[in-house]
Amino acid sequence: MRDYLTKLLLQGIHRIDYMKGVSLPHSLIERPKTDMHGDYASSIALAVARQVKRSPQNIARDIVAHLPSDPKWIDQVDIVAPGFINFRLTKQWLWHALRGILEEGSVYGRAHLGGGKKVQLEFVSANPTGPLNVVSARAAAVGDALAHILTSVGYRVEREYYVNDAGRQMDLLVASVDAAYHRLQGIDVSPPEGGYHGDYIEGVARRILDEDNGKYVNMTPPERQATFRDLVLEKILDNQRECLKRFRLRYDVWFREQELRESDALDDVLSRLRDGGYVYENDGATWFRSTGFGDEKDRVLVTSDGHPTYFLSDIAYHRNKFERGFEWIIDLWGPDHHGHITRMKAAMEALGYDPGALELRIVQQVNLLQAGEKAKMSKREGRLVSMEAFIEEVGVDVARFFFLMRKTSAHLDFDIDLAKRQSEENPVYYIQYAHARICSILRHADESEAGTARAEDVSMTLLDTEEELTLVKRLLMYPEVIERCAASLEPQGLTAYLQEVASDFHPFYHRHRVVTENGDLTAARLMLVEAVKLVLRNGLSLLGISAPEKM
């Protein structure tokens, strides 16, 4: 309908002499904020008023006067100050569109906006220095939901996890596990300064000890360090993979930073930047001229002692992404990476890539609340709420939904007490209960043989109450919601929408019996609740959340 109304508007606009050659906005039709302003609206008259030097009200009148007549689908067209054009649709359109939802079924809401464009989505990518925590869990929920949403509108999405397995952090981790390994055998070895603590360090050491019966203790320190590096990394990565699997998340690629460093990728990037005049030497270090691209200061690529920085490694990694043929690269980073955005885009531009093809988003901090208290998290001190324990506490469905309820740019206060509450106050429970209730209705209809009518024989015109028509209108918004989520890279709009669907369904259910003595009315209402079920299931599926048939 949005495309259809856009076509009608353009026909009306092209019939007006003073509108010829006028620059029009990309989108002509939008959803009003309230039902009082119709089903669809256009602010085109306000957008072009300055160009044509006329009042928006007069422009709107001229456009409406030149619109093609359409009594079948459009019930009313109003002009509202200061120049909005509001459209109200006929019931015939709603009934017709409801059939369309049922015919599309599981593919309802899918689109071809992406045109098969190859997208790489990198998210979580936590340092392999311990278990994943709740901040990683939020990034996991957002990234996976975005991958589903983008796929549903026609993009080819590949999920990637970047393993930061190079540098000092890994040295500290290995040394910390090595010290714990010795202590488990009664040998007093202190952990390194700035090392890692916590039960998970001892847990990794114990797993190694159980497998080797203490044989590594007799190795020379360099030999043991080299052996432990691979052992510790794999054990922690195995834990992360298993945790993510429990969270219903799979990755297509696990990319190792160490492999990148062992190749000539870093040297090649440095050479290219130097050839382009973007590199200089100062105080023994090698610097990138990122200020030339709007950064607040230049950045070090190679330290004065000859070690490549993480920034240089990240530049090589993102160049590698472009070399693999991705047309749109999306990174979801933690809140401590905000200052990294400008310099990374600058580096890509310096290498000749389109910085607009690199989308860098920050997933903000999570605060866990329980009885009004905040939990503190720190890997180094061992005070962290692991993702695994968190999932065990609240469940995958609730965790995913709550993480997706706020925009990624906003801090999230996760209320554990509310998350565990099985009541209408809990939004995911409220939505899943609506789906389960519909499944119960449909089972009852099957048992009573009330649902045997063929869809083409059902008279949708019997769906004429306010609650029924409100539900249909809400269901018809679903494809637009998915498109907006894809365009904004924000799944939050879908969680809000599903709550609205459930909020519209429950009043309908309480005020109107679905299975009645009137067979025709029963058949029509069964079609309506089937469509509600379909939209709830489709939407929850994109969020990676189950749609239970019983609760």
Secondary structure, 3 states (H helix, E strand, C coil): CHHHHHHHHHHHHHCCHHHCCCCCCCCCCECCCCHHHCCEEECHHHHHHHHHCCCHHHHHHHHHHCCCCCCCCEEEEEEECCCEEEEEECHHHHHHHHHHHHHHHHHCCCCCCCCCCEEEEECCCCCCCCCCEHHHHHHHHHHHHHHHHHHHCCCEEEEEEEECCCCHHHHHHHHHHHHHHHHCCCCCCCCCCCCCCCHHHHHHHHHHHHHHCCHHHHCCHHHHHHHHHHHHHHHHHHHHHHHHHHCCCCCCEEEEHHHHHHCCHHHHHHHHHHHCCCEEEECCEEEECHHHHCCCCCEEEECCCCCECHHHHHHHHHHHHHHCCCCEEEEEECHHHCCHHHHHHHHHHHCCCCHHHEEEEECCCEEEEECCEECCCECCCCECCEHHHHHHHHCHHHHHHHHHCCCCCCCEEEEHHHHCCCCCCCHHHHHHHHHHHHHHHHHHHHHCCCCCCCHHHCCHHHCCCHHHHHHHHHHHCHHHHHHHHHHHCCCHHHHHHHHHHHHHHHHHHHHCCCCCCCHHHHHHHHHHHHHHHHHHHHHHHHCCCCCCCCC
